[in-house]
């Protein structure tokens, strides 16, 4: 039997932020098995961690629709659990991933992740984008994901995109953003129908697109970001050019037993 944890990331309240499942293993099982577990969990990501040393783990992330190369909230969730159960006196843990070594550092009650920034290429706003989102973007950019900019936070919050049409747009995910209303620098939402995740409640990797855009637009390195999903979440972000630091709270929802021989 294995322990499986669920942690709500980018929030200090259960039922908000983004829930991630996390399993700690002696070795990675077959990819097919990890995919089946992710599909069974039905969360946007399930993280699988293998310990190398007390302060370094191998880490992989699976969505219900396949493995992904970078995931913020499940990395935060895994770091939170390492500090809580595995190394309570430790300040930093390193995760070896498809996107290189990623660190999570505990700073007070926040968990800071050091992630790669995505380079954004300006692309034309198309009729297909407007049709998919139901609102016309003012700007569009492409990194790993599509990033579309809108006129107002209200447009982003009230948007009801067509998932089938979104799945035909460029980008692995489709992120939408607008300037904040004063309390936050920006608001956003993230959609991932190509990964069988209609909406990712709070997307760390999406903010590796969103933060570089707003840092340059607002000419400031510190960005306070709000993800306007139904669950909602807050990200404390620092843009450092090639790297983007994302910080947030986390809280544990559950620990359960998995009856599998892995």
N, C-alpha and C positions, 0 to 999 in steps of 0.2 A: 504493500500500500504506500501511496505517496500523499504528501500534503499538497493541496492546491489552495492558493490564497487569492482573494480578490481585494484590490486596493483602489480606492477612488482617488485619482490624481488631479492635481491643480485645483484642489479644494480642501478646506478643513472641515467640511460637513459631509456625512454619509448621504448618498443619493444625489450628490451634485458632482461636478467635475466629470472625469472620464474613467470608468471602471476598466481595470486590466486584470486578467488572470495571470498568475505567476506560479511556475513549477520549478523547483530546484532538483536537479538530477545528477547522478554520477557520470552519465554520458548521454549524449543526444540519442534518442530513439530514431527509428526510420522516419524520413520526412513524411511519409504517408500517415504514420501514427500521429505525428505532431499536427498535421493538417486535420485529422479526424477529431483530435482533442479540441482544436480551435473551433471547428464546426459545431461540436457538442456544446462548447461554452457559449457560443453565440454573442460574444463580446467583440468589440472592434479589433482587439488584439489579445493574444495569449503569448506570454513570454516564457521561454525555456532557458534556464541558466545552469551552467556547469562550472563548478568551482575549480580554479587552478591553484590559487593561493588565497589567504585570508582577504587580500585586497584586490584580487583580480578574478573575473569570471568570463567565460564565453557566454554570449547572449544572442539568441535568435528570436524573431517575432513572427507570428503567423496570424493573419486575418482569416475569417471564414472563407475568403476567396483565394488565399494563397500567401506565401511568404513575402515579407516586405523588407526593404533594405535599410529603413530608418524609422524608428518609432519613439516619440518623446514620452508619452504618458506611461507606457509600459516599462520604459527604462527608469523613469522616476519611481514607479511602483516597485520595481526590483531593488533599486537602491534603498528605498525606504525600508524594505523587508530585511536587507542585509544589515543595515544599521540597527534595526529593532531586534533581530533574532541572532544574526551571525557574528556581528562585530560592533557591539554597542559603544565601545570607546573609540572607534575608528571615525575619521572625519571624511575620508575620500575612498571611493571604490572605482575601479576601472573595469569597463566591459569591452571585451574584444568582439567586434561585430563586423558585418559586411561593410559598414561605413567607417571602418578603422576603430581605433581605441576611443571610447567615449567615457568621460568621467562624470560621476555624481558626487557632489560635495555637500555635506550638511553645514548650513550656515544659520545658526539659531533654529527657528522652526521652519525654515525654507530649505528646499533641496535644489541645488544649482547644477544644471547639466551643461556641459561644454560640447556643442554640436557643430558640424560643418554648415556654413551658409550656402544656399543655392544661388547660383548665378542666374539672374533673370534676363531674358531676352524679350524685348518688346515685340508683340505680335498684333496684327489687326483685330479690332473688334468685329465680329461677324454676326450675320443674322442668325446663325445657328446658336451662338452664345445667348443672344437675346431671347430666342425661342425656348432654349433650355431653362434659363433662369427666370423667364417671365418678366424681366426688367433689363433694360439696355445698360451694359457696362460703359464706363467712360474710358477705361484703359484695360489692356490685357497683357499679361506677361507669361512666359513659359520657362520653367526650370524643370525639375522632375515632374512637378504638378503645374496645372494651370492656375494662375492667379488673376482674378478679375476685380477691378476697382469700381465702386459704385458711389453715387452722389451722397447718400445719407445712411446713417446707422439704422434708421427705420426701414429702409429698403432691404438691408441685410437681415434684420431681425424678422421681418414679415415674409420673406421670400419663401415660396413653395415650388422649388424646381422640379422639373420632370426628370426622374431618374434615368429613364431609358434614353432620353435625349442627351442628358449629361454624359452617359456612358459612351456616346459617340464623339464627344469633344476630346481635344488633345489633353495630355497630362494624365498621370496615374491617379491623382486626386484633383478635384476642382475646388479651389479655395476662393471665397469671396470676402471682400473687406471694404471698409469705409472709415472715414475719420471718426474719432470718438466724440462724445457729447460734452466733454469737459472733464469728467472724472477719469476717463481713459483716453489714451492717445489714439487707439484704433479699436474697432470691433470687427469680428470675423465669424465665418462659419466654414466648415469643411465637409465635403461630400466625397464619397468613395464607392460609387456603385460598381466600378470595375473590380473591386475587392469584396463585393457582397456586403458592403457597409453603406447603407443609404446616407447616414450622417455620422461623422466622427464627432462625439460631443466636445472634446477639447484636443486639438491636434498639435502635438509638438513639432513634428516634421513640417507641417503646414506653416508653422510660424518661422521656420528657417527660410521661407519665402516671404512671409508677411512682414517680419521685422526688418529685413534688409530694405524692403520697399519703403516702409515708413521712416526708418532711420535716415535714409537719404532725402525723402520728401520733407520731413520736418527738421532736418539738419540737427539731429540729436541722437546720442548713442543709447540713452536709456528710454525704453518704450514700455509703458504699462498697457497690456493688451487684454481685451475682454472677448471671450468666445461666447457668442449670443445664441447658443443652442438651447434646447429646452432644459438641459441639466445645468448649463453655464459653467464657466471657469475663468480664472484669472492667471495670467502669466506675467512675471516680472522679467523683462528681457534686456539684454545688453548686446548691442551690435559691435563686433570687433573685426569687421571686414570679412576675412575668410572664415571666421567662427562667429557663431551666435550663442550666447548664453541664455538659457531659459530656466527660470526658477519658479517653484510653486510649492504649495502645501500638499500633503497627502494624508489619507486616513484609511485604516483597514476596515473593510466591511465583513470579511469572513475568512475562515480557514476550514477546509473540508478534506475528506479522504477520497482519493481516487483509487478505485479497485482495478488496477491494471498492473501487469507484470512488465515493467519497462527496463 
